């Protein structure tokens, strides 16, 4: 069974690849392909947030008693990213490349910083705190992500 430190960073990479595919299609002016790629990106981001917020974070909080700690900050950042994704969705629907690109740049910066914190700090903490139940947590997280490729 893979650890959280393997499963979720792999999904970060998938989301990054989908982000790039949507941006490439938008930059090429292929709005149909951009919209389809963006929808795949948005769906995978939603699945990622759900896997963390509904499975991983509650398990970590129960195991450590840290309900207001790092998971609280990650939830806050997830909400910021949801708002940016919603703005990007509107820009994509309006075929507004300037708006899409500006919001995408902001989201990319936030994503990079967020993923570094998760991969280097939170996920290793989760692997340690959840060692006894890692198989169940990993199985539930994997099931929610659906391991799709671009």
Backbone bond lengths (Angstrom), bond angles and torsions (degrees), N, CA, C in turn:
res aa  C-N    CA-C-N  psi(-1)  N-CA   C-N-CA  omega(-1)  CA-C   N-CA-C  phi
1 X - - - 1.474 - - 1.516 109.73 -
2 X 1.307 115.93 132.62 1.456 120.20 178.16 1.522 110.53 -73.13
3 X 1.314 115.06 149.13 1.459 121.62 175.69 1.517 109.76 -83.92
4 X 1.325 115.68 162.25 1.466 120.87 176.26 1.522 109.68 -55.83
5 X 1.346 116.93 -36.31 1.462 120.27 -179.58 1.523 112.32 -67.09
6 X 1.318 118.14 -9.46 1.464 121.68 174.68 1.532 110.89 -103.88
7 X 1.318 116.66 -46.93 1.464 121.77 -174.53 1.528 111.94 -62.89
8 X 1.313 116.71 -54.29 1.464 119.41 -172.38 1.531 113.31 -72.42
9 X 1.338 120.85 -38.09 1.468 117.73 173.71 1.529 113.12 -62.89
10 X 1.340 117.48 -33.97 1.468 120.10 174.94 1.531 109.95 -62.39
11 X 1.334 115.98 -38.84 1.460 119.02 178.65 1.525 110.98 -71.57
12 X 1.332 118.08 -33.30 1.469 120.24 172.78 1.525 109.72 -55.69
13 X 1.334 116.45 -43.94 1.469 121.05 -179.29 1.523 111.03 -63.46
14 X 1.327 116.85 -42.57 1.463 120.08 176.52 1.528 110.15 -58.75
15 X 1.313 117.14 -47.65 1.469 120.80 179.77 1.526 110.79 -61.58
16 X 1.338 117.31 -39.92 1.466 120.83 176.76 1.522 110.63 -60.61
17 X 1.335 116.66 -43.69 1.465 120.71 -179.98 1.531 111.32 -63.33
18 X 1.331 116.84 -40.05 1.463 120.86 178.32 1.532 111.26 -67.75
19 X 1.311 116.51 -38.01 1.468 121.89 176.59 1.532 109.47 -58.82
20 X 1.336 116.38 -47.99 1.465 121.64 -179.68 1.523 110.90 -63.80
21 X 1.325 117.64 -42.11 1.469 120.69 -179.98 1.526 110.85 -60.51
22 X 1.313 117.23 -42.40 1.466 120.90 179.32 1.525 110.25 -66.15
23 X 1.319 116.08 -44.20 1.471 119.51 -179.40 1.528 111.18 -65.70
24 X 1.329 117.27 -40.52 1.467 120.28 178.44 1.527 111.24 -61.77
25 X 1.328 116.68 -44.21 1.467 120.30 179.81 1.527 110.53 -65.18
26 X 1.322 116.58 -40.34 1.467 120.28 178.51 1.525 110.25 -64.42
27 X 1.328 116.71 -44.41 1.469 120.29 179.37 1.523 112.03 -63.57
28 X 1.327 117.38 -28.53 1.468 121.84 177.76 1.525 111.61 -82.08
29 X 1.337 116.35 -4.58 1.457 120.02 -179.38 1.513 113.39 78.13
30 X 1.308 117.77 12.53 1.465 121.94 179.35 1.528 107.37 -93.16
31 X 1.316 115.55 84.14 1.460 120.57 -172.55 1.524 113.38 -68.90
32 X 1.331 117.96 -29.43 1.469 119.51 177.03 1.521 110.02 -65.98
33 X 1.329 116.32 -46.48 1.467 120.32 178.23 1.523 110.58 -66.98
34 X 1.330 116.93 -37.51 1.470 120.82 178.95 1.519 110.23 -62.80
35 X 1.322 116.81 -44.19 1.463 120.62 -179.34 1.525 110.67 -64.04
36 X 1.325 116.90 -42.61 1.472 120.24 179.52 1.525 110.85 -65.34
37 X 1.328 116.83 -44.88 1.465 120.76 179.80 1.527 110.50 -66.13
38 X 1.317 116.26 -39.79 1.462 119.35 179.03 1.529 110.76 -63.39
39 X 1.332 117.07 -41.22 1.463 119.73 179.37 1.530 111.53 -63.14
40 X 1.332 116.88 -38.10 1.476 120.02 175.93 1.536 109.69 -63.98
41 X 1.329 116.22 -43.43 1.467 120.71 178.29 1.528 110.53 -60.81
42 X 1.316 116.58 -50.36 1.465 120.66 -177.77 1.528 111.25 -61.35
43 X 1.329 117.31 -39.93 1.470 120.96 179.64 1.523 110.96 -65.59
44 X 1.318 116.96 -41.69 1.458 119.84 179.77 1.532 111.40 -70.09
45 X 1.310 117.54 -35.14 1.471 119.90 175.87 1.528 109.90 -64.85
46 X 1.327 116.43 -42.48 1.469 120.13 178.24 1.528 110.61 -62.06
47 X 1.333 116.99 -41.78 1.468 120.65 178.12 1.525 110.62 -64.18
48 X 1.317 116.72 -39.90 1.462 121.51 179.64 1.528 110.46 -63.66
49 X 1.326 116.13 -48.49 1.464 119.82 179.24 1.526 110.61 -59.87
50 X 1.326 116.86 -42.74 1.466 120.82 -179.99 1.525 111.47 -64.12
51 X 1.323 116.95 -42.94 1.465 119.97 179.66 1.524 110.55 -59.77
52 X 1.306 116.19 -40.13 1.468 119.60 179.40 1.526 111.40 -74.24
53 X 1.328 117.10 -49.66 1.462 121.18 -173.13 1.526 113.32 -73.44
54 X 1.325 117.22 -31.54 1.466 120.48 -175.92 1.528 113.41 -96.01
55 X 1.333 117.55 -22.27 1.467 120.32 -176.62 1.524 111.36 -120.14
56 X 1.327 116.10 -64.60 1.462 120.40 -171.41 1.524 113.13 -64.25
57 X 1.319 117.09 -52.90 1.469 119.38 -175.19 1.528 112.18 -62.56
58 X 1.343 119.21 -46.79 1.470 117.95 178.02 1.535 112.75 -60.38
59 X 1.329 117.47 -38.57 1.466 120.01 178.78 1.524 110.43 -65.02
60 X 1.324 116.47 -42.95 1.467 121.42 178.83 1.526 110.34 -63.65
61 X 1.324 116.70 -45.25 1.465 120.96 -179.25 1.526 110.88 -63.32
62 X 1.320 117.49 -40.37 1.463 120.96 179.39 1.526 110.70 -65.98
63 X 1.333 116.00 -38.80 1.463 120.20 -177.42 1.526 112.82 -74.23
64 X 1.332 116.51 -30.78 1.470 119.82 -173.87 1.522 113.97 -108.64
65 X 1.334 117.58 -20.02 1.460 120.76 -174.20 1.521 113.01 76.65
66 X 1.354 117.60 10.60 1.473 121.93 -178.56 1.526 111.18 -96.71
67 X 1.322 117.35 71.07 1.466 120.64 -178.39 1.525 112.64 -74.47
68 X 1.310 119.26 -27.78 1.460 120.97 -177.72 1.508 112.97 -105.03
69 X 1.309 118.10 13.70 1.458 121.68 -175.08 1.508 113.84 -90.02
70 X 1.325 116.07 -131.40 1.461 120.50 -173.08 1.529 113.76 -62.64
71 X 1.323 117.22 -31.15 1.461 118.43 -179.75 1.528 111.47 -67.83
72 X 1.303 116.57 -31.50 1.464 120.43 177.49 1.533 110.33 -63.68
73 X 1.319 116.69 -42.44 1.471 120.81 178.15 1.525 110.40 -66.08
74 X 1.328 117.44 -39.47 1.464 120.07 179.53 1.526 110.56 -64.73
75 X 1.325 117.48 -39.59 1.473 120.47 176.49 1.529 110.76 -62.06
76 X 1.318 116.55 -42.06 1.465 121.37 178.41 1.530 109.86 -59.96
77 X 1.327 116.50 -45.16 1.464 119.81 179.67 1.523 111.40 -67.70
78 X 1.329 117.15 -35.36 1.468 120.01 175.45 1.528 110.12 -58.66
79 X 1.321 116.31 -43.09 1.464 119.91 -179.57 1.532 110.62 -64.13
80 X 1.318 117.31 -40.60 1.469 120.20 175.89 1.528 110.36 -59.66
81 X 1.330 116.54 -43.69 1.460 120.33 -179.27 1.527 111.31 -67.55
82 X 1.320 117.54 -37.41 1.476 120.20 176.73 1.530 110.10 -59.03
83 X 1.314 117.06 -42.15 1.462 120.43 -179.99 1.530 110.98 -64.99
84 X 1.327 116.97 -41.30 1.466 120.28 178.43 1.532 110.99 -66.40
85 X 1.314 117.17 -40.22 1.471 121.22 177.81 1.527 109.85 -62.38
86 X 1.325 116.75 -39.17 1.470 120.41 177.56 1.541 110.50 -63.36
87 X 1.336 117.15 -41.24 1.466 120.67 177.16 1.533 111.02 -64.39
88 X 1.326 115.91 -40.18 1.464 119.76 178.14 1.526 111.10 -65.00
89 X 1.320 116.33 -38.35 1.463 120.53 178.08 1.532 110.36 -60.37
90 X 1.327 116.45 -43.90 1.458 120.66 177.95 1.514 112.13 -63.70
91 X 1.326 116.32 -42.44 1.465 120.48 179.66 1.526 110.70 -65.64
92 X 1.315 116.48 -37.60 1.461 120.52 178.49 1.533 109.76 -65.97
93 X 1.324 116.53 -44.63 1.465 120.61 179.20 1.528 111.22 -62.97
94 X 1.332 116.49 -35.46 1.465 121.29 179.53 1.527 112.63 -83.96
95 X 1.336 116.29 -2.64 1.466 122.05 -176.98 1.527 111.22 55.21
96 X 1.328 115.01 42.86 1.460 122.73 -179.36 1.530 109.07 -103.34
97 X 1.334 115.23 91.51 1.466 120.81 -175.69 1.520 112.48 -63.25
98 X 1.320 117.53 -36.15 1.470 120.11 -179.17 1.526 111.18 -65.86
99 X 1.321 116.50 -46.79 1.464 120.87 179.15 1.530 110.10 -64.30
100 X 1.319 115.66 -46.07 1.465 120.09 -179.74 1.531 109.92 -58.12
101 X 1.316 116.26 -49.25 1.461 120.64 -177.78 1.515 112.90 -62.46
102 X 1.318 117.51 -40.28 1.461 120.91 179.45 1.513 112.23 -65.32
103 X 1.325 116.33 -45.20 1.463 120.37 179.81 1.530 109.75 -69.65
104 X 1.329 116.71 -38.20 1.465 120.70 179.04 1.526 110.73 -61.14
105 X 1.300 117.10 -38.71 1.470 120.69 178.66 1.532 110.81 -63.62
106 X 1.330 116.44 -42.61 1.461 120.67 177.18 1.519 110.76 -63.58
107 X 1.340 116.25 -45.12 1.465 120.21 179.76 1.521 110.79 -63.10
108 X 1.311 117.53 -41.89 1.465 120.40 -179.14 1.527 111.24 -59.53
109 X 1.315 116.73 -43.79 1.470 120.37 178.34 1.517 110.83 -61.52
110 X 1.328 116.58 -46.66 1.461 120.90 179.76 1.535 110.89 -63.44
111 X 1.326 116.79 -43.48 1.466 121.11 179.12 1.523 111.91 -59.95
112 X 1.324 116.50 -45.69 1.463 119.91 -178.74 1.523 110.98 -61.25
113 X 1.326 116.93 -45.70 1.463 120.66 179.87 1.527 111.00 -65.85
114 X 1.318 116.32 -43.22 1.458 122.41 -179.05 1.535 110.63 -62.32
115 X 1.328 116.30 -48.94 1.454 120.70 -177.95 1.528 111.76 -62.72
116 X 1.319 116.84 -37.46 1.470 120.00 177.52 1.525 110.44 -62.05
117 X 1.322 117.15 -43.33 1.470 120.14 179.24 1.524 110.48 -64.19
118 X 1.311 116.36 -43.29 1.465 118.78 179.86 1.521 111.05 -65.25
119 X 1.319 116.86 -50.23 1.460 120.91 -173.59 1.523 113.13 -68.60
120 X 1.313 117.36 -34.78 1.459 120.68 -175.14 1.527 114.49 -96.25
121 X 1.330 117.11 -20.22 1.465 119.46 -176.53 1.528 111.41 -122.23
122 X 1.335 116.83 -62.46 1.460 120.02 -170.95 1.530 113.30 -68.84
123 X 1.325 118.79 -49.14 1.455 119.65 -176.87 1.532 112.06 -60.78
124 X 1.341 119.55 -44.62 1.471 117.78 175.67 1.538 112.26 -60.40
125 X 1.330 117.36 -36.63 1.465 120.12 175.93 1.525 110.07 -62.70
126 X 1.313 116.83 -40.11 1.465 121.22 179.46 1.517 110.70 -66.00
127 X 1.333 117.04 -44.62 1.463 119.68 178.82 1.522 110.61 -57.65
128 X 1.313 116.81 -41.61 1.465 120.75 -179.70 1.531 111.19 -69.79
129 X 1.326 116.85 -49.07 1.467 121.24 -175.91 1.525 112.34 -68.08
130 X 1.316 116.79 -29.26 1.467 120.72 -174.36 1.528 113.05 -107.63
131 X 1.309 117.41 18.56 1.467 121.05 -175.12 1.525 111.93 -51.18
132 X 1.314 117.47 -42.59 1.462 121.14 -176.61 1.525 112.97 -68.78
133 X 1.319 117.17 -25.53 1.464 120.20 -178.17 1.519 112.92 -119.17
134 X 1.342 116.89 18.83 1.456 121.01 -174.24 1.526 112.61 -61.39
135 X 1.316 118.07 -36.95 1.472 119.21 -179.47 1.520 110.50 -60.70
136 X 1.342 117.35 -45.13 1.464 119.86 -179.26 1.524 111.53 -68.26
137 X 1.329 117.09 -43.67 1.468 120.64 -179.77 1.522 109.42 -64.49
138 X 1.335 117.36 -46.85 1.459 121.13 -179.81 1.515 112.27 -60.95
139 X 1.323 116.84 -40.10 1.457 121.21 178.89 1.527 111.32 -64.52
140 X 1.324 116.74 -43.37 1.475 120.18 179.64 1.524 111.01 -66.44
141 X 1.346 116.98 -43.36 1.470 120.92 179.29 1.526 109.45 -62.44
142 X 1.335 117.40 -47.93 1.471 120.65 179.96 1.529 111.09 -58.51
143 X 1.318 116.37 -42.58 1.456 120.14 179.39 1.512 113.11 -61.88
144 X 1.314 116.67 -36.46 1.469 120.01 -179.89 1.516 112.03 -73.20
145 X 1.331 117.62 -27.83 1.465 121.03 -176.45 1.520 112.61 -84.71
146 X 1.302 117.93 -27.86 1.451 120.66 175.12 1.518 115.92 67.24
147 X 1.297 119.86 13.80 1.466 128.14 176.17 1.527 115.35 21.95
148 X 1.317 117.14 65.23 1.458 122.63 174.69 1.526 109.37 -91.05
149 X 1.312 116.28 156.44 1.463 121.07 173.47 1.521 108.28 -114.62
150 X 1.318 114.73 162.83 1.464 120.77 -177.79 1.515 110.42 -63.70
